Amino acid sequence: MSIPERTAWRVTLDEALARYQALPRAGGDAWAILEGKLATALAREQAVEARLALADDTGLHEDLIAVGARLSEDQKRRARGRLSAEAFAALLAAQGERAPGGSSFDLRAGPAIDIKIQVNRDSPWPFERWRMTPEFSAYEMDGDRVFYRGLWLQPGDLLLPNVNLDGNFVYSALSDPKGFCPHSAIFALLEYEGQRFPAVVETYEKGLRAVPLCVFLNDRYISYAEVYRHRELLDGAPVEASALAHDALAEARGYNFNTVDDDRAYLCCTSQARQFYQRLGLADLEAVGRVVQPGIRANFEAMKYPHLDAFFTPIDFIRSDRFVFQGSIDNQQPERLVTRELVERRFRERFAAGGLNWDRVPLMVKGMHYGIKQMRKETAIGRLISTVMGFTPMNLPKGPDRVLAIVEPLEAELGRAVRRLMPEVRLKLKETQNFSLRSWLEDPTLRQRVDDLLPLRWLGDGGLAGGCTDAGSGVDSRTV
């Protein structure tokens, strides 16, 4: 087999990755950045299959590592039969997985352990518990840097993930510019009894927590993530960076629905990161995003949410001139990423049509609203609800009770639509030669399919008939 034949697949991949790397981030086009992310995820998936389809086994494990995507079980099975034990162990390690029986690549692979911390949900695994498992400190390190999943990470790095909670794009769908992902978190090295534990410090429904790095980046927890580094930390993080992230865990009490609040006790994902960099003595970050569409503003006002003119979402980090793209962790789930965009866009259009009448919301939402008010008042029934739900007046999120009552049921409805549509999107992607998110979003058959799966009856009929009703949906790249 000729060298050109063996490397042709790589040229296609490298061109796609280079295009994405070259995209302007600072003040850049939010829509182009999102499209570039999806294009590279699809390019990696296609590159894995293209390389496995070649009969030449020379450098196979190096080629698959270079793709930078986590392999499916079927792809690993196909690769294993063509590789030596050592080469296969190296391939697994690049994906954060240890070879059965161990190998010289175990530290590069990271801990061979998972704990059932659920995305955004309360889980019985605080740092005080999981640090008692020494394996969670077993990584390849160089000073304060950790090599994992093909990237050198250092304390203070910003992670922007698509976490695998399929409906959690409620907020990122409704502001401008177009959302990139629904979450952000900070990498840190947390110390305990002389050991250092690589961790991701993130917000969740009850405040702030630390998740083992290998858990946060596995394919159960996220589908995709990008790493950004503050320009003033390019030469290394100050020694206090991890300690500041650790200290924040003790201060946090609950979640905050205000994205630009300086409150250290109640945090959202973006305010946590903003405060972290402020504590390092770096300049404050500007919230560029805001809620623009009149219908969306009207619906927020119906929920008594006032913070519409400064709405900090993860895209604001990317478009800031203070952050530099370091690379990505791709768990090879492009169908999930694309399906979420389809559902998110249609949800935004429906929400932008206005028409939210609080008297029409589902009974479950009204019941949750009543329960939240009782918990805040600490009535007898409120204390009973607190016992069942695990929330207290102290850790209930900060923000309007109506918003708190509606978010989780809405996330569940959106998540169901994503999961039901995903198999159809997977098949359609296999039949698609040149994917275009724009054309998929405007495809009337796909739009109708989303509507069938996402009735949102409590929003009325706005936006269901005909084409797009949301002029600021983000498809127009001029929307900023």
LUMTI-344356 format. One record per residue (C-alpha): residue number from 1; residue in one letter; x, y, z. Coordinates in steps of 0.2 Angstrom, whole numbers, plus 5000, padded with zeros to 4 digits. Example, Ala and Ser with C-alpha at 12.3 -4.5 7.8 and 13.67 -1.06 7.14 Angstrom:
2
[r 1, "a", [5062, 4978, 5039]]
[r 2, "s", [5068, 4995, 5036]]
***
This chain:
480
[r 1, "m", [5000, 5000, 5000]]
[r 2, "s", [5007, 5017, 4995]]
[r 3, "i", [5011, 5031, 5008]]
[r 4, "p", [4999, 5043, 4999]]
[r 5, "e", [4985, 5030, 5001]]
[r 6, "r", [4989, 5027, 5019]]
[r 7, "t", [4990, 5046, 5023]]
[r 8, "a", [4975, 5052, 5013]]
[r 9, "w", [4963, 5050, 5027]]
[r 10, "r", [4975, 5060, 5038]]
[r 11, "v", [4976, 5074, 5027]]
[r 12, "t", [4957, 5076, 5027]]
[r 13, "l", [4956, 5076, 5046]]
[r 14, "d", [4971, 5088, 5048]]
[r 15, "e", [4963, 5100, 5036]]
[r 16, "a", [4947, 5100, 5046]]
[r 17, "l", [4956, 5102, 5063]]
[r 18, "a", [4967, 5116, 5056]]
[r 19, "r", [4951, 5125, 5050]]
[r 20, "y", [4944, 5125, 5067]]
[r 21, "q", [4960, 5129, 5076]]
[r 22, "a", [4962, 5145, 5064]]
[r 23, "l", [4945, 5151, 5068]]
[r 24, "p", [4946, 5168, 5077]]
[r 25, "r", [4940, 5166, 5095]]
[r 26, "a", [4942, 5183, 5102]]
[r 27, "g", [4926, 5193, 5097]]
[r 28, "g", [4923, 5179, 5084]]
[r 29, "d", [4908, 5173, 5076]]
[r 30, "a", [4899, 5162, 5089]]
[r 31, "w", [4889, 5152, 5075]]
[r 32, "a", [4905, 5148, 5066]]
[r 33, "i", [4914, 5142, 5081]]
[r 34, "l", [4899, 5131, 5085]]
[r 35, "e", [4899, 5124, 5067]]
[r 36, "g", [4917, 5121, 5068]]
[r 37, "k", [4916, 5111, 5084]]
[r 38, "l", [4903, 5100, 5076]]
[r 39, "a", [4913, 5098, 5060]]
[r 40, "t", [4928, 5092, 5069]]
[r 41, "a", [4918, 5080, 5079]]
[r 42, "l", [4911, 5072, 5063]]
[r 43, "a", [4928, 5073, 5055]]
[r 44, "r", [4936, 5063, 5069]]
[r 45, "e", [4922, 5050, 5068]]
[r 46, "q", [4925, 5048, 5050]]
[r 47, "a", [4943, 5047, 5051]]
[r 48, "v", [4943, 5033, 5064]]
[r 49, "e", [4932, 5022, 5052]]
[r 50, "a", [4943, 5028, 5037]]
[r 51, "r", [4959, 5022, 5045]]
[r 52, "l", [4952, 5006, 5052]]
[r 53, "a", [4946, 5002, 5034]]
[r 54, "l", [4964, 5002, 5027]]
[r 55, "a", [4972, 4985, 5027]]
[r 56, "d", [4989, 4993, 5032]]
[r 57, "d", [4993, 4990, 5050]]
[r 58, "t", [5009, 5000, 5050]]
[r 59, "g", [5008, 5014, 5063]]
[r 60, "l", [4989, 5009, 5066]]
[r 61, "h", [4989, 5013, 5085]]
[r 62, "e", [4999, 5030, 5082]]
[r 63, "d", [4986, 5035, 5068]]
[r 64, "l", [4971, 5031, 5079]]
[r 65, "i", [4979, 5040, 5094]]
[r 66, "a", [4982, 5055, 5082]]
[r 67, "v", [4963, 5056, 5078]]
[r 68, "g", [4960, 5061, 5096]]
[r 69, "a", [4943, 5052, 5098]]
[r 70, "r", [4938, 5039, 5110]]
[r 71, "l", [4934, 5023, 5101]]
[r 72, "s", [4918, 5013, 5102]]
[r 73, "e", [4918, 4995, 5109]]
[r 74, "d", [4917, 4989, 5091]]
[r 75, "q", [4931, 5000, 5085]]
[r 76, "k", [4942, 4994, 5099]]
[r 77, "r", [4938, 4976, 5095]]
[r 78, "r", [4943, 4978, 5077]]
[r 79, "a", [4959, 4987, 5082]]
[r 80, "r", [4964, 4975, 5095]]
[r 81, "g", [4965, 4960, 5083]]
[r 82, "r", [4978, 4970, 5072]]
[r 83, "l", [4989, 4977, 5086]]
[r 84, "s", [5003, 4970, 5098]]
[r 85, "a", [4998, 4970, 5116]]
[r 86, "e", [5010, 4985, 5119]]
[r 87, "a", [5002, 4995, 5105]]
[r 88, "f", [4985, 4992, 5110]]
[r 89, "a", [4989, 4997, 5128]]
[r 90, "a", [4996, 5013, 5122]]
[r 91, "l", [4980, 5016, 5112]]
[r 92, "l", [4969, 5012, 5127]]
[r 93, "a", [4979, 5024, 5138]]
[r 94, "a", [4976, 5038, 5126]]
[r 95, "q", [4958, 5036, 5129]]
[r 96, "g", [4959, 5036, 5148]]
[r 97, "e", [4958, 5017, 5149]]
[r 98, "r", [4970, 5004, 5156]]
[r 99, "a", [4974, 4988, 5147]]
[r 100, "p", [4967, 4972, 5156]]
[r 101, "g", [4981, 4966, 5167]]
[r 102, "g", [4990, 4982, 5167]]
[r 103, "s", [5004, 4989, 5157]]
[r 104, "s", [5018, 5002, 5157]]
[r 105, "f", [5005, 5015, 5151]]
[r 106, "d", [4994, 5014, 5167]]
[r 107, "l", [4998, 5031, 5173]]
[r 108, "r", [4995, 5039, 5156]]
[r 109, "a", [4978, 5030, 5156]]
[r 110, "g", [4974, 5037, 5173]]
[r 111, "p", [4963, 5028, 5186]]
[r 112, "a", [4954, 5013, 5181]]
[r 113, "i", [4939, 5017, 5191]]
[r 114, "d", [4922, 5026, 5189]]
[r 115, "i", [4910, 5032, 5203]]
[r 116, "k", [4892, 5036, 5199]]
[r 117, "i", [4892, 5055, 5201]]
[r 118, "q", [4877, 5060, 5191]]
[r 119, "v", [4878, 5076, 5180]]
[r 120, "n", [4871, 5091, 5189]]
[r 121, "r", [4863, 5080, 5202]]
[r 122, "d", [4867, 5077, 5220]]
[r 123, "s", [4878, 5062, 5223]]
[r 124, "p", [4885, 5054, 5238]]
[r 125, "w", [4903, 5057, 5233]]
[r 126, "p", [4910, 5073, 5240]]
[r 127, "f", [4929, 5076, 5239]]
[r 128, "e", [4930, 5071, 5257]]
[r 129, "r", [4924, 5053, 5252]]
[r 130, "w", [4933, 5050, 5235]]
[r 131, "r", [4950, 5056, 5241]]
[r 132, "m", [4950, 5041, 5252]]
[r 133, "t", [4953, 5031, 5236]]
[r 134, "p", [4972, 5033, 5232]]
[r 135, "e", [4969, 5027, 5214]]
[r 136, "f", [4962, 5044, 5210]]
[r 137, "s", [4979, 5052, 5212]]
[r 138, "a", [4987, 5040, 5199]]
[r 139, "y", [4991, 5050, 5183]]
[r 140, "e", [5006, 5055, 5173]]
[r 141, "m", [5012, 5071, 5180]]
[r 142, "d", [5026, 5084, 5177]]
[r 143, "g", [5026, 5096, 5192]]
[r 144, "d", [5009, 5103, 5193]]
[r 145, "r", [5004, 5097, 5175]]
[r 146, "v", [4994, 5082, 5172]]
[r 147, "f", [4994, 5073, 5155]]
[r 148, "y", [4978, 5065, 5151]]
[r 149, "r", [4967, 5061, 5136]]
[r 150, "g", [4981, 5068, 5125]]
[r 151, "l", [4982, 5085, 5134]]
[r 152, "w", [4993, 5093, 5147]]
[r 153, "l", [4982, 5101, 5160]]
[r 154, "q", [4987, 5113, 5173]]
[r 155, "p", [4978, 5121, 5188]]
[r 156, "g", [4966, 5135, 5182]]
[r 157, "d", [4962, 5128, 5165]]
[r 158, "l", [4944, 5131, 5160]]
[r 159, "l", [4934, 5116, 5154]]
[r 160, "l", [4919, 5119, 5142]]
[r 161, "p", [4910, 5103, 5141]]
[r 162, "n", [4894, 5096, 5133]]
[r 163, "v", [4889, 5085, 5149]]
[r 164, "n", [4878, 5070, 5146]]
[r 165, "l", [4862, 5078, 5154]]
[r 166, "d", [4853, 5079, 5137]]
[r 167, "g", [4841, 5093, 5142]]
[r 168, "n", [4853, 5105, 5151]]
[r 169, "f", [4854, 5118, 5138]]
[r 170, "v", [4839, 5128, 5144]]
[r 171, "y", [4849, 5143, 5148]]
[r 172, "s", [4862, 5143, 5134]]
[r 173, "a", [4848, 5141, 5121]]
[r 174, "l", [4839, 5158, 5126]]
[r 175, "s", [4853, 5171, 5126]]
[r 176, "d", [4863, 5179, 5112]]
[r 177, "p", [4876, 5176, 5105]]
[r 178, "k", [4873, 5158, 5101]]
[r 179, "g", [4877, 5146, 5115]]
[r 180, "f", [4892, 5134, 5112]]
[r 181, "c", [4890, 5122, 5127]]
[r 182, "p", [4879, 5123, 5143]]
[r 183, "h", [4893, 5121, 5156]]
[r 184, "s", [4910, 5127, 5162]]
[r 185, "a", [4922, 5121, 5176]]
[r 186, "i", [4939, 5123, 5183]]
[r 187, "f", [4954, 5110, 5183]]
[r 188, "a", [4963, 5109, 5200]]
[r 189, "l", [4975, 5098, 5210]]
[r 190, "l", [4967, 5095, 5227]]
[r 191, "e", [4979, 5090, 5240]]
[r 192, "y", [4976, 5078, 5255]]
[r 193, "e", [4989, 5070, 5266]]
[r 194, "g", [5003, 5073, 5254]]
[r 195, "q", [4993, 5066, 5239]]
[r 196, "r", [4987, 5077, 5224]]
[r 197, "f", [4971, 5072, 5216]]
[r 198, "p", [4967, 5079, 5199]]
[r 199, "a", [4949, 5086, 5199]]
[r 200, "v", [4937, 5096, 5190]]
[r 201, "v", [4928, 5109, 5201]]
[r 202, "e", [4910, 5112, 5195]]
[r 203, "t", [4894, 5119, 5200]]
[r 204, "y", [4879, 5107, 5202]]
[r 205, "e", [4861, 5108, 5208]]
[r 206, "k", [4866, 5111, 5226]]
[r 207, "g", [4882, 5122, 5224]]
[r 208, "l", [4900, 5117, 5220]]
[r 209, "r", [4909, 5101, 5220]]
[r 210, "a", [4925, 5092, 5215]]
[r 211, "v", [4924, 5077, 5202]]
[r 212, "p", [4938, 5066, 5199]]
[r 213, "l", [4946, 5071, 5182]]
[r 214, "c", [4944, 5053, 5175]]
[r 215, "v", [4926, 5053, 5180]]
[r 216, "f", [4922, 5070, 5173]]
[r 217, "l", [4930, 5066, 5156]]
[r 218, "n", [4923, 5049, 5153]]
[r 219, "d", [4910, 5045, 5140]]
[r 220, "r", [4897, 5043, 5153]]
[r 221, "y", [4899, 5060, 5160]]
[r 222, "i", [4903, 5071, 5144]]
[r 223, "s", [4901, 5069, 5126]]
[r 224, "y", [4914, 5082, 5121]]
[r 225, "a", [4924, 5096, 5130]]
[r 226, "e", [4936, 5109, 5125]]
[r 227, "v", [4950, 5116, 5136]]
[r 228, "y", [4955, 5135, 5137]]
[r 229, "r", [4969, 5143, 5146]]
[r 230, "h", [4970, 5161, 5152]]
[r 231, "r", [4983, 5170, 5143]]
[r 232, "e", [4991, 5176, 5159]]
[r 233, "l", [4993, 5158, 5165]]
[r 234, "l", [5001, 5151, 5149]]
[r 235, "d", [5018, 5151, 5157]]
[r 236, "g", [5011, 5141, 5172]]
[r 237, "a", [4998, 5143, 5185]]
[r 238, "p", [5003, 5151, 5202]]
[r 239, "v", [5005, 5139, 5217]]
[r 240, "e", [4989, 5146, 5225]]
[r 241, "a", [4977, 5141, 5210]]
[r 242, "s", [4972, 5124, 5216]]
[r 243, "a", [4970, 5130, 5234]]
[r 244, "l", [4959, 5144, 5229]]
[r 245, "a", [4948, 5131, 5219]]
[r 246, "h", [4948, 5120, 5235]]
[r 247, "d", [4943, 5134, 5246]]
[r 248, "a", [4928, 5139, 5236]]
[r 249, "l", [4921, 5122, 5239]]
[r 250, "a", [4919, 5126, 5257]]
[r 251, "e", [4911, 5143, 5254]]
[r 252, "a", [4898, 5137, 5242]]
[r 253, "r", [4880, 5134, 5248]]
[r 254, "g", [4869, 5133, 5233]]
[r 255, "y", [4866, 5136, 5214]]
[r 256, "n", [4863, 5153, 5208]]
[r 257, "f", [4852, 5157, 5193]]
[r 258, "n", [4860, 5175, 5191]]
[r 259, "t", [4875, 5172, 5179]]
[r 260, "v", [4884, 5188, 5184]]
[r 261, "d", [4882, 5188, 5203]]
[r 262, "d", [4897, 5191, 5214]]
[r 263, "d", [4890, 5181, 5228]]
[r 264, "r", [4903, 5168, 5233]]
[r 265, "a", [4890, 5157, 5242]]
[r 266, "y", [4878, 5154, 5228]]
[r 267, "l", [4886, 5151, 5211]]
[r 268, "c", [4882, 5146, 5193]]
[r 269, "c", [4896, 5138, 5182]]
[r 270, "t", [4901, 5155, 5174]]
[r 271, "s", [4901, 5165, 5190]]
[r 272, "q", [4912, 5152, 5198]]
[r 273, "a", [4925, 5153, 5184]]
[r 274, "r", [4924, 5172, 5184]]
[r 275, "q", [4927, 5173, 5203]]
[r 276, "f", [4941, 5160, 5202]]
[r 277, "y", [4951, 5171, 5190]]
[r 278, "q", [4947, 5187, 5200]]
[r 279, "r", [4954, 5178, 5216]]
[r 280, "l", [4970, 5175, 5206]]
[r 281, "g", [4971, 5194, 5204]]
[r 282, "l", [4967, 5193, 5186]]
[r 283, "a", [4955, 5207, 5178]]
[r 284, "d", [4936, 5204, 5179]]
[r 285, "l", [4928, 5196, 5163]]
[r 286, "e", [4915, 5205, 5154]]
[r 287, "a", [4898, 5197, 5152]]
[r 288, "v", [4894, 5200, 5133]]
[r 289, "g", [4879, 5190, 5132]]
[r 290, "r", [4861, 5196, 5135]]
[r 291, "v", [4843, 5190, 5132]]
[r 292, "v", [4838, 5199, 5116]]
[r 293, "q", [4822, 5192, 5109]]
[r 294, "p", [4806, 5201, 5115]]
[r 295, "g", [4797, 5185, 5117]]
[r 296, "i", [4810, 5177, 5127]]
[r 297, "r", [4811, 5192, 5138]]
[r 298, "a", [4793, 5192, 5141]]
[r 299, "n", [4793, 5174, 5146]]
[r 300, "f", [4807, 5177, 5158]]
[r 301, "e", [4797, 5191, 5165]]
[r 302, "a", [4782, 5180, 5167]]
[r 303, "m", [4794, 5169, 5178]]
[r 304, "k", [4800, 5185, 5187]]
[r 305, "y", [4818, 5183, 5182]]
[r 306, "p", [4826, 5200, 5181]]
[r 307, "h", [4844, 5198, 5175]]
[r 308, "l", [4842, 5199, 5156]]
[r 309, "d", [4854, 5213, 5150]]
[r 310, "a", [4870, 5204, 5157]]
[r 311, "f", [4869, 5185, 5154]]
[r 312, "f", [4886, 5177, 5155]]
[r 313, "t", [4887, 5160, 5146]]
[r 314, "p", [4902, 5149, 5141]]
[r 315, "i", [4903, 5157, 5124]]
[r 316, "d", [4908, 5173, 5133]]
[r 317, "f", [4924, 5165, 5138]]
[r 318, "i", [4928, 5158, 5121]]
[r 319, "r", [4926, 5175, 5113]]
[r 320, "s", [4936, 5184, 5126]]
[r 321, "d", [4954, 5189, 5121]]
[r 322, "r", [4960, 5182, 5137]]
[r 323, "f", [4958, 5163, 5134]]
[r 324, "v", [4968, 5152, 5122]]
[r 325, "f", [4961, 5136, 5115]]
[r 326, "q", [4972, 5121, 5121]]
[r 327, "g", [4963, 5106, 5113]]
[r 328, "s", [4948, 5095, 5115]]
[r 329, "i", [4942, 5079, 5123]]
[r 330, "d", [4931, 5070, 5110]]
[r 331, "n", [4921, 5055, 5116]]
[r 332, "q", [4915, 5052, 5099]]
[r 333, "q", [4896, 5055, 5101]]
[r 334, "p", [4893, 5067, 5087]]
[r 335, "e", [4875, 5062, 5085]]
[r 336, "r", [4871, 5067, 5103]]
[r 337, "l", [4879, 5085, 5099]]
[r 338, "v", [4869, 5087, 5083]]
[r 339, "t", [4853, 5081, 5091]]
[r 340, "r", [4854, 5093, 5105]]
[r 341, "e", [4857, 5107, 5093]]
[r 342, "l", [4841, 5102, 5083]]
[r 343, "v", [4830, 5101, 5099]]
[r 344, "e", [4838, 5117, 5107]]
[r 345, "r", [4835, 5127, 5091]]
[r 346, "r", [4817, 5122, 5090]]
[r 347, "f", [4814, 5125, 5109]]
[r 348, "r", [4822, 5143, 5107]]
[r 349, "e", [4810, 5147, 5093]]
[r 350, "r", [4795, 5141, 5103]]
[r 351, "f", [4801, 5151, 5118]]
[r 352, "a", [4804, 5166, 5107]]
[r 353, "a", [4786, 5166, 5102]]
[r 354, "g", [4781, 5171, 5119]]
[r 355, "g", [4765, 5165, 5127]]
[r 356, "l", [4771, 5158, 5143]]
[r 357, "n", [4756, 5160, 5155]]
[r 358, "w", [4760, 5154, 5172]]
[r 359, "d", [4742, 5148, 5175]]
[r 360, "r", [4745, 5136, 5161]]
[r 361, "v", [4761, 5127, 5167]]
[r 362, "p", [4759, 5109, 5171]]
[r 363, "l", [4753, 5103, 5188]]
[r 364, "m", [4770, 5096, 5192]]
[r 365, "v", [4778, 5113, 5190]]
[r 366, "k", [4765, 5121, 5201]]
[r 367, "g", [4767, 5108, 5214]]
[r 368, "m", [4786, 5111, 5214]]
[r 369, "h", [4783, 5129, 5215]]
[r 370, "y", [4772, 5127, 5230]]
[r 371, "g", [4785, 5115, 5238]]
[r 372, "i", [4799, 5127, 5235]]
[r 373, "k", [4790, 5141, 5244]]
[r 374, "q", [4786, 5130, 5258]]
[r 375, "m", [4804, 5125, 5260]]
[r 376, "r", [4810, 5143, 5260]]
[r 377, "k", [4797, 5148, 5273]]
[r 378, "e", [4803, 5132, 5283]]
[r 379, "t", [4785, 5127, 5287]]
[r 380, "a", [4781, 5110, 5293]]
[r 381, "i", [4776, 5104, 5276]]
[r 382, "g", [4792, 5112, 5269]]
[r 383, "r", [4803, 5103, 5281]]
[r 384, "l", [4795, 5087, 5275]]
[r 385, "i", [4798, 5091, 5257]]
[r 386, "s", [4816, 5095, 5261]]
[r 387, "t", [4818, 5078, 5269]]
[r 388, "v", [4812, 5070, 5253]]
[r 389, "m", [4821, 5081, 5241]]
[r 390, "g", [4837, 5084, 5250]]
[r 391, "f", [4836, 5103, 5248]]
[r 392, "t", [4835, 5115, 5263]]
[r 393, "p", [4832, 5133, 5264]]
[r 394, "m", [4851, 5135, 5264]]
[r 395, "n", [4855, 5125, 5248]]
[r 396, "l", [4840, 5130, 5238]]
[r 397, "p", [4846, 5139, 5223]]
[r 398, "k", [4846, 5158, 5223]]
[r 399, "g", [4834, 5165, 5211]]
[r 400, "p", [4815, 5166, 5207]]
[r 401, "d", [4805, 5152, 5213]]
[r 402, "r", [4796, 5150, 5197]]
[r 403, "v", [4812, 5148, 5187]]
[r 404, "l", [4818, 5135, 5200]]
[r 405, "a", [4801, 5126, 5198]]
[r 406, "i", [4801, 5125, 5180]]
[r 407, "v", [4819, 5121, 5175]]
[r 408, "e", [4820, 5103, 5180]]
[r 409, "p", [4803, 5097, 5172]]
[r 410, "l", [4808, 5107, 5156]]
[r 411, "e", [4825, 5099, 5156]]
[r 412, "a", [4817, 5082, 5157]]
[r 413, "e", [4805, 5086, 5143]]
[r 414, "l", [4820, 5092, 5132]]
[r 415, "g", [4830, 5077, 5137]]
[r 416, "r", [4817, 5065, 5132]]
[r 417, "a", [4815, 5073, 5115]]
[r 418, "v", [4834, 5072, 5112]]
[r 419, "r", [4835, 5054, 5117]]
[r 420, "r", [4821, 5049, 5106]]
[r 421, "l", [4827, 5058, 5091]]
[r 422, "m", [4846, 5053, 5093]]
[r 423, "p", [4844, 5036, 5084]]
[r 424, "e", [4836, 5044, 5069]]
[r 425, "v", [4850, 5057, 5068]]
[r 426, "r", [4863, 5044, 5069]]
[r 427, "l", [4856, 5035, 5054]]
[r 428, "k", [4855, 5051, 5045]]
[r 429, "l", [4873, 5056, 5048]]
[r 430, "k", [4879, 5040, 5041]]
[r 431, "e", [4870, 5044, 5025]]
[r 432, "t", [4876, 5062, 5024]]
[r 433, "q", [4892, 5067, 5014]]
[r 434, "n", [4893, 5085, 5018]]
[r 435, "f", [4885, 5090, 5035]]
[r 436, "s", [4878, 5107, 5037]]
[r 437, "l", [4870, 5112, 5053]]
[r 438, "r", [4861, 5127, 5045]]
[r 439, "s", [4853, 5116, 5032]]
[r 440, "w", [4848, 5103, 5045]]
[r 441, "l", [4840, 5116, 5057]]
[r 442, "e", [4830, 5122, 5042]]
[r 443, "d", [4825, 5105, 5036]]
[r 444, "p", [4806, 5105, 5037]]
[r 445, "t", [4805, 5086, 5040]]
[r 446, "l", [4817, 5087, 5055]]
[r 447, "r", [4808, 5102, 5062]]
[r 448, "q", [4792, 5093, 5061]]
[r 449, "r", [4800, 5078, 5069]]
[r 450, "v", [4806, 5089, 5084]]
[r 451, "d", [4789, 5096, 5086]]
[r 452, "d", [4781, 5079, 5087]]
[r 453, "l", [4793, 5074, 5101]]
[r 454, "l", [4793, 5091, 5110]]
[r 455, "p", [4775, 5097, 5111]]
[r 456, "l", [4778, 5110, 5125]]
[r 457, "r", [4760, 5112, 5126]]
[r 458, "w", [4761, 5125, 5141]]
[r 459, "l", [4770, 5137, 5129]]
[r 460, "g", [4755, 5137, 5117]]
[r 461, "d", [4756, 5136, 5098]]
[r 462, "g", [4768, 5149, 5095]]
[r 463, "g", [4781, 5145, 5082]]
[r 464, "l", [4774, 5128, 5077]]
[r 465, "a", [4767, 5132, 5060]]
[r 466, "g", [4778, 5136, 5045]]
[r 467, "g", [4796, 5141, 5046]]
[r 468, "c", [4807, 5149, 5058]]
[r 469, "t", [4799, 5163, 5069]]
[r 470, "d", [4815, 5168, 5078]]
[r 471, "a", [4825, 5180, 5069]]
[r 472, "g", [4839, 5180, 5082]]
[r 473, "s", [4840, 5161, 5084]]
[r 474, "g", [4859, 5161, 5081]]
[r 475, "v", [4858, 5154, 5063]]
[r 476, "d", [4862, 5172, 5057]]
[r 477, "s", [4880, 5173, 5061]]
[r 478, "r", [4878, 5192, 5062]]
[r 479, "t", [4868, 5189, 5078]]
[r 480, "v", [4880, 5195, 5093]]
***
